[in-house]
Amino acid sequence: MFDLKSMNKELDNLKRRYAIILTELMDRAVQARNKVADSMAKPGAFSHHDAFNIGASASELATLAGKIEQTENVIRWMGEAK
């Protein structure tokens, strides 16, 4: 059974993971934008795989956002049940 302490710890872990993935996503977007700019000067520098990787990261963020919201709700409900 989960207690309030373990639920708060899980929430912190989810938020930490969200922040890491968000930072990686932002870095990937900058790198992809730079590749597009470079491809105008150097053919072949552009990679269409960047969009797939960015999309996968965005999907993972959406999943984590849902888990964060669910965990916050459980914590709130546990507090209300006291």
C-alpha positions as CSV (number, residue, x, y, z in Angstrom):
1,M,0.0,0.0,0.0
2,F,1.2,3.5,-0.8
3,D,1.5,6.1,1.9
4,L,1.6,9.9,1.5
5,K,5.4,10.0,1.8
6,S,5.9,7.6,-1.0
7,M,3.4,9.3,-3.2
8,N,5.1,12.7,-2.8
9,K,8.4,11.0,-3.6
10,E,6.9,9.5,-6.7
11,L,5.6,13.0,-7.7
12,D,9.0,14.5,-7.3
13,N,10.5,11.8,-9.4
14,L,7.9,12.3,-12.2
15,K,8.5,16.1,-12.2
16,R,12.3,15.6,-12.3
17,R,12.0,13.2,-15.2
18,Y,9.6,15.7,-17.0
19,A,12.1,18.5,-16.5
20,I,14.9,16.4,-17.9
21,I,13.0,15.3,-21.0
22,L,11.7,18.9,-21.6
23,T,15.3,20.2,-21.5
24,E,16.4,17.5,-23.9
25,L,13.4,18.3,-26.2
26,M,14.3,22.0,-26.2
27,D,18.0,21.1,-27.0
28,R,16.9,18.8,-29.9
29,A,14.7,21.6,-31.3
30,V,17.5,24.0,-31.3
31,Q,19.8,21.5,-33.0
32,A,17.2,20.6,-35.6
33,R,16.6,24.3,-36.3
34,N,20.4,24.8,-36.8
35,K,20.5,21.8,-39.1
36,V,17.8,23.3,-41.3
37,A,19.7,26.5,-41.5
38,D,22.9,24.6,-42.3
39,S,21.2,22.6,-45.0
40,M,20.5,25.7,-46.9
41,A,24.3,26.2,-47.2
42,K,25.3,22.5,-47.2
43,P,23.0,20.0,-48.9
44,G,22.5,16.8,-46.9
45,A,22.9,18.5,-43.5
46,F,19.1,18.2,-42.8
47,S,17.7,15.1,-41.1
48,H,14.0,14.3,-41.2
49,H,14.6,12.0,-38.3
50,D,14.8,15.0,-36.0
51,A,11.0,15.5,-36.3
52,F,10.3,11.9,-35.3
53,N,12.6,12.1,-32.3
54,I,11.1,15.4,-31.2
55,G,7.6,13.9,-31.6
56,A,8.5,10.9,-29.5
57,S,9.8,13.2,-26.8
58,A,6.7,15.3,-26.9
59,S,4.6,12.2,-26.6
60,E,6.6,11.1,-23.6
61,L,6.0,14.5,-22.0
62,A,2.3,14.2,-22.5
63,T,2.3,10.8,-20.8
64,L,4.3,12.1,-17.9
65,A,2.0,15.1,-17.6
66,G,-0.9,12.7,-17.2
67,K,0.9,10.7,-14.6
68,I,1.8,13.8,-12.7
69,E,-1.8,15.0,-12.7
70,Q,-3.0,11.5,-11.5
71,T,-0.4,11.4,-8.7
72,E,-1.3,14.9,-7.6
73,N,-5.0,13.9,-7.5
74,V,-4.2,10.8,-5.4
75,I,-2.2,12.9,-3.0
76,R,-5.1,15.3,-2.7
77,W,-7.6,12.5,-2.1
78,M,-5.3,10.9,0.5
79,G,-5.2,14.3,2.3
80,E,-9.0,14.7,2.1
81,A,-9.5,11.2,3.5
82,K,-7.7,12.0,6.7
